[in-house]
Amino acid sequence: MTTATADDHVIEKLSFLDRFLPVWIVAAMVGGLAIGKFIPDAQTWLDAVKIGQTSLPIAFGLLLMMYPVLAKVHYEDMGHVTGDRKLLGLSLVLNWLFGPLLMFALAWIFLPDQPAFRTGLIVIGLARCIAMVLIWNNLACGDSEAGALLVAINSVFQILAYAILGWFYLAILPGWLGLSTQDVVFSTWEISKAVLIFLGIPLALGFFTRRIGIKVKGKDWYDNVFAPRIGPFALYGLLFTIVVMFALQGEAVVSNFGSVVRIAIPLLVYFAIMWSVAFALGVKSRLGYPKTATLAFTAAGNNFELAIAVSIGVWGITSGQALAGVVGPLIEVPALVALVYVSLWLRRRMQAKSA
């Protein structure tokens, strides 16, 4: 009875910032629209200094968005992940084979006439979750150690494989299937550069921050004092990026709101399928509920921060690809909160069955 009661208050367990994340995103959108309307010179100011395709202020916001997340990853525990090869194998297959392929299929099914949005969804599908997945995993009473290890694996794997997978799913696979690739213009080097800058730099900073912090102050201080203090800055970076995006292209979004809805639908389908397939595989493989929940949420979540950074770095902040990335967390938060409730309900069913 006590466990069930605790399980019924998932929303209350979220931090104030995480609980109202969709509200903050909508507020950032509105703020961006207001800036675009009343400060017409905003784009000139933002483009004054650029790093490649990305203005310096936006580059700073994107790096700020990624660093706190990567400073929380338990890099020191990565060597222990081989202790559960079944969980690791399932996670790698779901995250790096099934997930990207599913998003590719959904993007072409739901957005065959919208190449920019379709590309944005595929870019999201390649970015495996390394941030809020730990929140969903903890709320669902998953295995926190296994979750931290899988996040660490995904972080490193994205550096090594993201650009290659992007080239495969955006250029090679569509060609094999006889689909048009002429309306998707990109450079594999530009994707690689965006990943190296916006994931590689904060990954290196996060790794050394954690290593030095633990060495100087200890693991308990780092995980329970320092990490919670820097955590909100990831949200600040995300909101800053959204404000700027809507300042530059807000009118086009408002006038074509149906396109936003079309982006949201395949995302909802993706979350539901990924989570359900992963949870079913975990049950069939007899991983036990905690690891099954961890497998499901690490498979269903996506690294929207990286997807937004790559989209802006390759196609620009006013691109449809970048807009698709912003719609992602707006849909992900309520969808995965709902899946936390489903997971806890299944947990109670599994406990009752084994009693």
QUIJO-V446791 format. One record per backbone hydrogen bond with DSSP energy under -0.5 kcal/mol. NH is the residue of the N-H (numbers start at 1). CO is the residue of the C=O. E is the energy in kcal/mol with one decimal. If there is no record, write none. Layout:
BEGIN
nh/co/e
NH/CO/E
NH/CO/E
END
This chain:
BEGIN
nh/co/e
5/1/-2.2
6/2/-2.2
7/3/-2.4
8/4/-1.2
9/6/-1.4
10/7/-0.5
13/9/-0.9
13/10/-1.1
14/10/-0.7
14/11/-1.0
19/15/-2.9
20/16/-1.3
21/18/-1.5
24/20/-2.3
25/21/-2.4
26/22/-2.3
27/23/-2.6
28/24/-2.4
29/25/-2.1
30/26/-2.5
31/27/-2.7
32/28/-2.4
33/29/-2.3
34/30/-2.2
35/31/-2.2
36/32/-2.6
37/33/-1.7
38/34/-2.6
39/35/-2.7
42/39/-1.8
45/41/-1.9
46/42/-2.4
47/43/-2.1
48/45/-1.1
51/54/-4.4
52/50/-0.6
53/313/-0.5
54/51/-1.9
56/49/-3.3
59/55/-2.7
60/56/-2.3
61/57/-2.0
62/58/-2.6
63/59/-2.4
64/60/-2.4
65/61/-1.7
66/62/-1.4
67/63/-2.4
68/64/-0.8
70/66/-1.9
71/67/-1.8
72/68/-0.6
72/69/-1.0
75/73/-1.8
77/74/-1.5
78/75/-1.6
80/77/-1.7
81/78/-1.6
82/79/-0.6
83/80/-1.9
84/81/-1.7
88/84/-2.2
89/85/-2.8
90/86/-2.3
91/87/-2.4
92/88/-2.5
93/89/-2.2
94/90/-2.6
95/91/-2.9
96/92/-2.4
97/93/-1.6
98/93/-2.7
99/94/-2.6
101/97/-1.5
102/98/-2.8
103/99/-2.5
104/100/-2.3
105/101/-2.2
106/102/-2.6
107/103/-2.7
108/104/-1.9
109/105/-2.2
110/106/-2.8
111/107/-1.9
114/111/-1.2
118/114/-2.8
119/115/-2.6
120/116/-2.2
121/117/-2.2
122/118/-2.0
123/119/-2.5
124/120/-1.8
125/121/-2.4
126/122/-1.2
127/123/-0.6
127/124/-1.2
128/126/-1.0
129/301/-1.2
134/131/-1.5
135/132/-0.7
136/132/-2.1
137/133/-2.7
138/134/-2.0
139/135/-2.5
140/136/-1.9
141/138/-1.5
142/137/-3.2
143/290/-1.6
144/142/-0.9
147/143/-2.3
148/144/-2.2
149/145/-2.0
150/146/-2.4
151/147/-2.1
152/148/-1.9
153/149/-2.2
154/150/-2.4
155/151/-2.2
156/152/-1.9
157/153/-2.6
158/154/-2.0
159/155/-1.0
160/156/-1.5
161/157/-2.7
162/158/-1.8
165/161/-2.7
166/162/-2.6
167/163/-2.3
168/164/-2.1
169/165/-2.9
170/166/-2.1
171/167/-1.7
172/167/-1.5
173/168/-3.4
175/171/-1.0
176/172/-2.1
177/173/-2.0
178/175/-1.1
179/174/-3.3
184/181/-1.3
185/183/-0.6
186/184/-0.6
191/187/-2.0
192/188/-2.6
193/189/-3.0
194/190/-2.4
195/191/-2.4
196/192/-2.7
197/193/-2.5
198/194/-2.9
199/195/-2.0
200/195/-2.1
201/196/-1.0
201/197/-0.7
203/199/-2.0
204/200/-2.4
205/201/-2.5
206/202/-2.9
207/203/-2.6
208/204/-2.4
209/205/-2.5
210/206/-2.4
211/207/-2.5
212/208/-2.6
213/209/-2.7
214/210/-2.6
215/211/-1.7
216/212/-2.5
217/213/-2.9
218/213/-0.7
218/214/-1.1
222/218/-2.0
223/219/-2.8
224/220/-2.2
225/221/-2.1
226/221/-2.0
227/222/-3.0
229/225/-1.1
230/226/-1.8
231/227/-1.6
232/228/-0.6
233/230/-1.3
234/231/-1.7
235/231/-0.6
236/232/-2.0
237/233/-2.2
238/234/-2.0
239/235/-2.9
240/236/-2.4
241/237/-2.1
242/238/-2.2
243/239/-2.6
244/240/-2.1
245/241/-2.5
246/242/-2.5
247/243/-1.6
248/244/-1.6
249/245/-2.2
250/246/-1.5
253/249/-1.5
254/250/-2.7
255/251/-2.4
256/252/-0.6
256/253/-0.8
257/254/-0.9
259/256/-1.5
260/256/-0.6
260/257/-0.6
261/257/-1.7
262/258/-2.0
263/259/-1.6
264/260/-2.0
265/261/-1.9
266/262/-0.9
267/263/-1.1
268/264/-2.2
269/265/-2.2
270/266/-2.5
271/267/-2.5
272/268/-2.1
273/269/-2.5
274/270/-2.8
275/271/-2.2
276/272/-2.1
277/273/-2.8
278/274/-2.3
279/275/-2.6
280/276/-2.4
281/277/-2.3
282/278/-2.3
283/279/-2.3
284/280/-2.6
285/281/-2.2
286/283/-1.3
287/282/-2.3
292/288/-2.1
293/289/-2.9
294/290/-1.8
295/291/-2.6
296/292/-2.3
297/293/-2.4
298/294/-2.3
299/295/-1.4
300/296/-2.0
301/297/-1.9
303/127/-2.5
304/302/-1.5
307/303/-2.0
308/304/-2.7
309/305/-2.2
310/306/-2.9
311/307/-2.4
312/308/-2.5
313/309/-2.7
314/310/-2.4
315/311/-2.5
316/311/-0.8
316/312/-1.1
319/316/-1.4
323/319/-1.6
324/320/-2.2
325/321/-1.6
326/322/-1.7
327/323/-2.1
328/324/-1.2
329/325/-0.7
330/326/-0.9
331/327/-1.5
331/328/-0.9
332/328/-2.8
333/329/-1.7
335/331/-1.8
336/332/-3.0
337/333/-2.1
338/334/-2.0
339/335/-1.6
340/336/-1.7
341/337/-1.6
342/338/-1.8
343/339/-2.6
344/340/-2.5
345/341/-2.1
346/342/-2.3
347/343/-2.1
348/344/-2.0
349/345/-1.9
350/346/-2.6
351/347/-2.4
352/348/-2.3
353/349/-2.1
354/350/-1.8
355/351/-0.9
END
